[in-house]
Amino acid sequence: MAASVFDSPLYAQLFPTGEAGRLFSDTAAIRAMLLVEGALARAQATQGIIPELSAKAIQRATMEIQIDPGAIAKATGENGVSVPGLVAAFRAEMNAPEHAQFVHWGATSQDIIDTGLMLRLRQLLLLAESDLRAVIAALAAQAKTHASTPMAGRTYGQHATATSWGAVVADWGNALCDLVDALPALRSSSLLVSLSGAAGTSSALGPDAAKTRAALAEGLGLNDPHRSWHTDRGPILRIADWLAQVTSVLSRMGATLVALTGTEIGEVTLGATGASSTMPQKQNPVGPSALQALGYQMTGLRCALAPATQHLHQRDGAAWFAEWMILPQIALCTASALQHAKKLSDGMAPNTDAMTATLHGGLGLIHAEALSFALARDMPRPQAQSEAKMLCQRSQGTGEDLEQTARAAYPDLPTGLFDADRSMGLAPQEAMAFVTRTKAL
């Protein structure tokens, strides 16, 4: 097995990452860092810090020169960071020492690495938002069609009261809408440029370092943090936390789908599903299971990232290295979950016959709460609860449906009390409220 399922040709279709996979490669990292070097040169030339002609040569070269990751691997191993080797290789490839001497003027490796990372995370969030909107749209279509399709609600894995398939879908969808709504603030607070020099003081960047940082931010379309954030990894944590929340919602959706597609329940179908190597009757819920597995992985990754943000002094190699190991896995974990969610939300469908059978089965005990409140109109609530519980036990003992048992004891119970279509509460309205919300998203 490959070290990561996201980089494995064998598991590429089980844990697909879509376009996001390309953002977390050595080539993508190098390309992003070179874009930062080019933008830095342009910003500094505007301020007269380096010659305009040199800045143009540097920026042009960053678009044309390709640096082989393997060619700077030795230097990276020796230096602990890739930027010294990258800058040396880039200067050599420019073959113009009079201009190349101004590459990386006053910056430190962390400035280039962190800013390059932010360029890739910006693109990751764009891709994630697009995928989220596709999932939400598919869920909204289901919620609209099945807003009033009754099914058994379940708590602790047991029948509780009636709900609707539309409301179940809307629960997932609303959580995803919240995450889309959170994106503008996340981008503003966390997609930051870094330009603070060796120890975060900007000492080598000159007296107008703050203006240079602002110009770099504008040139790259990132935000100016107005400070150094070398050891404050809050921006990374916020983005990682958002990604983890997306994966958590989708994992919860996967877990419910695993349960609802099981032989014992069978209330949802997924279309084409997984085959067993030995049991021809099996259709395994592969996509939902993958979502659950990605949720499990994310739980561990999220914990692992916390120590990676606890830097010592003005930079901490161990904490920083740990971040490099963990953050790409978090990003690809979410990307993969979104790929599965898009496919599932388009392909899943409720088995309404099975849902109806569940509601009519179980001796009608799913209506016990409604019965207790109906009884409470004529007796104290605690007494009504006790009476309803006794009627449930009597029904279970005789095998008689709860409605028959209850009406034998209380003939004046309201019509429709044991009708699932009338006992879904606000479920249909909540489903349609979600549909309405998506139109303004």
N, C-alpha and C positions, 0 to 999 in steps of 0.2 A: 504494500500500500504506500502511496505517496505520503510525504510529510503533511500535506494539507489536501483535503478533498477538493478545494477550490482550484488547485493547480494540477489536478489529476486527470489525464485523458480517460482513465477508466471510469471515474465518477463524475465526469463533466456534465452528463445529462441528469444525474441524480441531484447534484448540487450546482445548478447553473448560476452564473453571476451576471449574465447579459453584458452590456457595454461597460459596466462598472469593473469587470475583471481586468480590462486594459489599463485602468487607472493605477493599479497596484502591481506594477512591474518595474524592474530596474530601468528599463528604457523610458518609461513614463516619468519616473522620478528624475532621471537625468534631464529629460526634455524640459520638465517644469523648472528645475534649478537653473538651466541655461536661460530660460525666459526671464527669470528673476534677474540674472546678471545683466541681460540686455536692457531690461527696464531700469535697473539701477544706473547703468551708464547713461541712459537717456536723461534720467532725472538729474544726475550730477552735471551733465553738460549744460542743461538749462540754467543751472545756477552758476555756471562758470567754474565748477570744481575740476572738471577734466575737459580736454579739448573737444569741441563739437565734432571734428573730423574723426577723432578716435572713438567717440560714442557711436557715431554712425557705423564705423567699421565693426565695432564690437556687436552692436545690435544685429547687423546683417549676418555676421558670423554665427550668432546664436541660432539663427533660423536655418543656416546651411550646414553647419558642422555636426557630424554624428560622432558621439563618443561611445566606444564599445565598453559596456560595464565591466567585462572581463579584463580590459586593459588597465583599469584603475583599481582592480581588486586588491593587488598587493599593497598599494599605497593606503587604501582604506583600512586594511588589516593593521598596518603599521600606525596609522594616525588615529584610528577609532572613528573617523568620519570620512565621508567620500569627497568632501569639497576640496581639500588641498590637492588631491590627485586629479580631480575634475578640472580645477582651474589650471593646473600645470599642463594637462593634456590639451585643454582648450587653447591656451596660449601658444603651445607648440603648433597646433593645427592651424591657427590663424596665420602663422608664418609672417607676422608683421609686428616685430617687437616694439616698434615705436608706438603702436596702438595697444598692443596686448598688455603692456605694462600697467594700463589703467583699468584692467578687468578686476572686479572684486575690490574696488577702492574703498578702504575703511570699514568694510563689512566683516563679519565673522561667519564661520561655517554655519552656526545655528540660524543666523538670519536667513541664509539662502535655503537651508533645509526646511525650516519651518514655513517660510513663505511659499516655497515650492509645494509643500504639503497642503497648504491652504488653497492653492490653485486647484489641486486634485480633489480636495474635499468639497470645494465649491461645485465642481462638476458632478461629484458623487451625489450631492444634495439635489441638484437639478434632475439627475436620472431617477433618484428615489422619489422625488415629488411627482414626476411624470408617471411612474409605476403606481404610486399611491392613488393618484387621481383615476387611473384606469381601474384599479381594484374597487375604489369607492363607487365609480359609475356602474360597474357590474353588480355590486351589492345593492345599489339603489334600484336597479331594474328588478331585482328579485324582491326587494322590500315592497315595491309598488304593486307587483303582481300578487304577492302573497301576504299583504298587510293583514288580511282577515282569514288566512288559512290556519285553522286551529291545530295546535299540537300540545303535547304534554310538556309543561315546564318541569325541570328537574333540579333539585337541590340535594347535595351529598349523594348524587347519582341515583336518587329515588324520585318517583313522581311527586310533584308538589301541587301546583295549580295549572290551569290551562294558560297558554300564551299563544303567540302566532309565529309562524316561520319568518314572517316579515320583521317582527320585533326582534327575533334572535339575530337575524342578519343586520338589522339596524344597530344593535348593540356593538357589533364589531365595527360597523361603518362609522358610527359616531366617534368612537375612540380614534379611528384613523383620521377623521375630519379634524379632531382636536390637534393632531400632530401636524397636519397641513397648515392649520391656523397658526401654529407655533413657529413656523419656518421663518417668516420675516424677522421676528425678534432674534431668532437663533442666528441668522445670517448677520444681522447688525452687530450682535454682541460677540460673535466668535470667528467670523471669517476675517482675520486680521493680518495685516502685513507685519513683518518683524524686521526691524533695522535698528539695532542698539549696540553693535560692536562687541568687542571681546568680552567685557564683563558687564554689559548692559548699561554702560555709561555714555556710549556714543562718542568716546573721547577722540577716536581717530577719524570721525566723520566731519569734524570741523564745527565752527560756531553756529552754523545753520542746519545742524543735523535734523532738527525737528521738521524743518521745511523739506529737507531731502526725503525724510520718511513719508511726509504727506504727499509729496510728488510721486514717490514710488507707489504708494497706495492708490493714488488716482490713476496712474499708468497701468496698473494691473487690475483695476476694478475691485480692489479689496478695501477694507476699512482701516482707518488710521487709529491705532489704540491709544495714541498720545502718551505712551509710556513703553517701557520694556516689559515683555511678558516671557522672557527666557525661562524663568523657573516657575512662573504662575501658569500652570497648565489648565487653568479653568476653561479656556476656549476649547481645548481638546476634550476635556471631560464633558462639556455641554453638548458637543456634537456627538460624542460617543454615547452619551445618555439618551439623546434623541433617537439615535439608531437602535439602541437597545430597547427603547419603548416600542418602536415600530415592530421589531422582532417579537417582543413579548405579546403584543396584540395578535399578531399573525400566528404565533405558537398556540395561543389560547383558542383561536379559531380552528387550528389543526387538531387540537385535542378533542374539541367538541365534535368535529367531523369524524374523527376516528371512532368515537362512541356511537354517533348516529348512523354510521354506515355499517356497524357490526351486525352479524347475523341475528343476534338477539333483539335488536331494535330495528335496523333496516329502514329508517325513516328518511334517509338522504341517499341519493345515488351520485356517483362521481364521473360517470361515463367510462372511458377506457381506464382501467386500473391495473394493478400489478398481478402478474401470474406467479403461481408457486411452481417450483421445480418438480414437485412430486404429487401435489394435491390438485387435480384438475378442476375441482369445484371452487377453488379460492380466487377471489379478486381482492387483492390486498390494497388498502388505502395508502398508497405510496406517498402521494403528495402531502396529505395531512401528517403522515408519520415523519416526513422530512421536516415539515414545519416544527413539529414538536422537538425533533432532534436539534434543529438550529436554535430553538429556544433554550434547550439544555446547555448547548455550547455557549450561547451568549451569556448565560448566568455566570459561568466560570470566567469568561473573558472580562466581563464587567468587574468582577472582583479583582482579577489580575491587574487591571489597568490602574486601580486606585494607588497602589504603592509606586507605580511608574510616574505618578505626578508629584511625588514628594522629593523634590530636588534639594540637595545640600548646597549651601552657599549660592554662588552665582551660576553654577552649572554642575550637573551631576551625571557622569557618564553612565553609571549603572541604571539610573532611573530613565534616562533618555533612551538607552539601548532597549530597555524593556518595552517602552512605548512603541518603538519601531517593530518589535516582534508581535505586539498584541493588537495595535490599532488597525492594521490591514485586515486581520482576521475578523474584527468587529464589523468593519465596512463590508466585507464580502459576505459575512453571515447575513446581514440585513439584505444585501443585494440578492442573495439566493432565495431568502424567504419571500421577497417581493416577486421573484419570477414564479415561484410555486403558487403564490396567492393569486396572481393574475390568471393563471391557468385554471385554478380551482374555482374562482369566483365566476368564471365564464362557463365552466362545465358542470357544476353541481346543480342538482335539482331535488326538490322535496318529493318524497313518495307519499302523496296525500292519502292513499288508501291505508298505508301502514300507520300514518299519523292518526287517522280516524279510528283504526282498529285499536291502537293503544289507548285512546281516549275512552273508547267504549269497553275496553277490557279492564281488568283489575277491579271488577265489581263496582266500578264507578267511584272508588274511594278518592279519586282526584278532586271530587267535588265536596270533600269533607269540610274544608274551610268555609265555602259558601253556605253549607248547611248550618254550621255553627253560628254564623252571623244572622241567618234567617231565624234560627231559634232564639237568638238574643233579642229579637223584637218583643218577645213575650216573657222573657225571664232574664235574670242577671247574666252578664257575659260569662263569668266563671262557670255558672251552672250550665249555660248553653254549650260551652266547650266540653264539659264533662259528659253531657248528654250526647253530643255528636260523637265523642270518642267511644262511648258505650255502644251507639248504633253501628259504628264502624266494626267494632269487635263482634257484635251480633251478626253483622253481614258476613264477616270472615268465617264465623263459626258455622253458619247455615249454608254458605255458598250463594246466598241470595244477593242480588244487586242492591247497592246502598239506597238507591231511590225507592225501591219497593219496600225495603225495611223501614226507611224513614217515613214514607207516606202511610205505611200501616200504623205507625205510632202517632204521626202528626198529619192527618188528612188535609189540613188547610195550608200546607207548604206552597209557596208561590209557583205558578206555572213557569217553566223554563229554568228553574233553579239548577237542574242537572243537565242543562244544554251547554255544551262547550262554546258554541257560537255566541252565547250571551254571558260567558264567564271569563272572558279574556281581559277584562278591565281596560286599561289604556293601551294595551298592546297594539291594536290597529292604528290608533292615533300616533303612537310613538314611531311606528314604522313609516307612516306618511310624513311625519315631522322630519324624519331623517331624509326622506326623498326631497322634501322642500329645501332642507338645508343644503343639500348637494348642488342645487341649482344656483345658489349664490356663492359657492365655494371658489 
